[in-house]
Amino acid sequence: MKRNIFLAIAVTALMVASTIAQAADVSFSGQIRPRFNLDQDAKDNTSTATFFDTRVRLNAKANVNANTEVFLQLQSVGVWGADGGGRTHNGTRVGGGGGGEQANDNLSDVGFHQAYLTLKNFAGTGIDVKSGRQEIVIDGHRLFGHTGWTQGAETKDAIRLTHAGGNHTINYSFIAANNGDNVAHTNDSNAEVHVLYAKTQGVLGGALSGIVTYTRDDSGIVTPDMNNWFTLGARQAGKLAGLDYRVEYYHQLGDAGTVANASGYGITGATTQGDSVDRDANMFGIRVGKKLGKGAITLWYDRLSGVDDDDQTGGDWGQFDTMFDTGHKFYGFQDFYLSRTGAGTRFFGLQDIALKTKISPRAGWTLKADLHHFRTATDLTGADVDAILANLTDAANVINGAMDNDLGTEVDLTVVHKYDANTKIVVGYSHYFTTHTFGQLNGAGGRSSSSNDDSDWAYVMVDTKF
């Protein structure tokens, strides 16, 4: 009897949902993306890790009327055989096989990866307003991206105002990055980001864009204090004389936050308060590509500034903060340099000299080969960081001979097969050739020589969208 009641409820719910979907013009889509990973890191005291991870998404888009849209995206991510702990399976329960296992019904809720409302031509102003949890991608993921390679990806709780007309687009975004106010409103540990972005098409065979961001962040301040800083930059990308190109530059100024004090580099005036040290950092990137028959070749150079002795004595912070970028797209697929604060190079900046090639030998198949050579932006071979290294309590271990600027070289190989209209099969292999400097800056505790081994990583991924 109970079973029949539940069946009747389920059928009724389905019929009601179908009726609502027809009335409100609702469409559904989704994705399932299992991936097998083999990971051998650069540490000589660890073994190879093998695991499967998976992303599952279900999307619903409702065109409520001519001016109103709603988008909902449910997501569950996790690692096979892991239920809880460091690698959780959200939205499912996993039956283990150990002797201590027993039947359970502990179900983690599936989360909303995205859930936002769009009001088009708001109040007749020509401005579209998008409000809610959403992916924010600006200018090829450089400062704001969705980190789509990771199974969980990244979204923001934000409000975005966009006006487009002719060949111009202007956008303002408010991002609630952290809300730490307690009930009594006595702990202002919030972080918010404001972004003003403009883009003009038809410039030098492409588009010219400019961006200004303002970050108000006191979420990590021991004694409440304002940590205010700005990023200003421009990007030009397009195609000229048969060449695809991109040139961009960004500069950061304002407060450095707590990272300067936490670095242990003895930056003059550094305290636990965010405004005690000033930012003075920059990033430059250039890319030139050429299509060759069924293939293409691309050369690029990125430079993120780092900290040196002049910053120590001048009370500045020279490491560029990559903000909410999709670093996997830029700095090698092994993801050694994803830290937005520059911790992957111990704040000595990063240079990436890259050669990328791809070819499609036949329909449905693409082969890619990327070569990255990484170097610190700060010169470690001269006297540029003598005072910083001497300031460290374990300076002898850091030096351990002499470091140079060479962080290593990475090779990324990828095969993409379009299996059918909805499914791609992707196979990849990466090898990282480590150096003495890489070992010193990326070892246990950040400053040791335990990361001297080369690193390997391989994966097989099936990506189906429907």
PyMOL commands that set and color helices and strands:
alter all, ss='L'
color gray80, all
select helices_A, chain A and resi 2-24+122-124+139-141+259-262+309-314+327-330+343-345+386-391+395-399+436-442+444-446
alter helices_A, ss='H'
color red, helices_A
select strands_A, chain A and resi 26-40+49-65+68-79+111-119+127-134+156-165+168-178+191-203+206-217+228-240+243-255+278-292+295-304+316-317+350-362+365-375+406-418+423-433+455-465
alter strands_A, ss='S'
color yellow, strands_A
deselect
rebuild
show_as cartoon
